[in-house]
Amino acid sequence: MNRKTRHSGPDLFDEVLALVRERMSSGQVAQVETYVREFYRQVEPADLHDRQALDLYGAALSHWRLARQRSSGESKLRILNPRVDEHGWECRHTVIELVNRDVPFLVDSIRMEVNAHGFATHLIIHPVISLRRDEEGNLVEIHQAVGTRSDSFVSCMYLEISRETDAGALASLERGLRGVLADVHASVEDWVPMRQRMSDEVAAIKANPPQLPQDEVTEAREFLEWLTSNHFTFLGARDYDLMREGGDDVLRIVAGSGLGILREKPGIEMSTSFATLPAEMRERARKPELLIITKSNSRSSVH
């Protein structure tokens, strides 16, 4: 295959658009050209100075194909090692393509998961594009992503990471990324209910103050009110019943109470982290304290 020489800046981008007009069918040219423009619109030319036009065309076209069909709420993810003989373009790195609803936390959470698997990130392209679809989820029209966000705005992420060809490692990475995407969407979807739950607790304290020193009750209530006033990012919430089982204190999950990253998972009925605490620490849960602040022993999947 004849591969064009490397350029930078407008000349290179003009070559990419020329490939769109040359290779796409007449009915697709306008849509693909708009997608390519949006895909690279905020990328610094210096980040692409060593690329060939054919590979930039291939990367944008591959992402467009992933985005062409998407059902409401679906998170689309693909990991590949592009090769000219198979994909029509190549990249010296492993490529991650994602198409998701535009929500907070995506970029940093994805990068953190990639790092957790031992991969370095060499390039991120992350346009937010307004994509209008028909009732079947097929892409109909592309608009420049400006103005007030709506459900039509889609996060189109493209990452190049350290080259990996081991199928097991790539499958593990995909599972991890899908888990992170699920947690990100859960935390965003449940943010209002989590905040409301905190507000309900504050209201309950006001209506029926516990039999504790007044200054402690006031301080705890004011602190919780401060948290709900946009001073805290709620990622997860869950209720527990403190019980005695087999002579030990346990925290049993209240069914249906999990929100955000603490939504219930099949087969998990107890707090495993509480069970690992020393007995004297578990006993503290029975002391008459209104508020206990502690730190989790696991790293959040949402950053």
HELIX and SHEET records of a PDB file:
HELIX    1   1 PRO A   10  ARG A   23  1                                  14    
HELIX    2   2 VAL A   29  TYR A   40  1                                  12    
HELIX    3   3 PRO A   45  LEU A   48  5                                   4    
HELIX    4   4 ALA A   53  ALA A   67  1                                  15    
HELIX    5   5 VAL A   84  HIS A   87  1                                   4    
HELIX    6   6 LEU A  106  ALA A  116  1                                  11    
HELIX    7   7 ALA A  167  GLU A  189  1                                  23    
HELIX    8   8 TRP A  191  ALA A  207  1                                  17    
HELIX    9   9 GLN A  214  THR A  228  1                                  15    
HELIX   10  10 THR A  272  ALA A  275  1                                   4    
HELIX   11  11 ALA A  279  GLU A  283  1                                   5    
HELIX   12  12 ARG A  284  ARG A  286  5                                   3    
SHEET    1   A 4 LYS A  76  LEU A  80  0                                        
SHEET    2   A 4 THR A  94  ARG A 101 -1                                        
SHEET    3   A 4 PHE A 153  ILE A 161 -1                                        
SHEET    4   A 4 THR A 121  ILE A 125 -1                                        
SHEET    1   B 5 LYS A  76  LEU A  80  0                                        
SHEET    2   B 5 THR A  94  ARG A 101 -1                                        
SHEET    3   B 5 PHE A 153  ILE A 161 -1                                        
SHEET    4   B 5 VAL A 128  ARG A 133 -1                                        
SHEET    5   B 5 LEU A 139  HIS A 143 -1                                        
SHEET    1   C 2 GLY A 236  ALA A 237  0                                        
SHEET    2   C 2 LEU A 259  GLY A 260 -1                                        
SHEET    1   D 2 TYR A 240  GLU A 245  0                                        
SHEET    2   D 2 ASP A 248  ILE A 253 -1                                        
END                                                                             
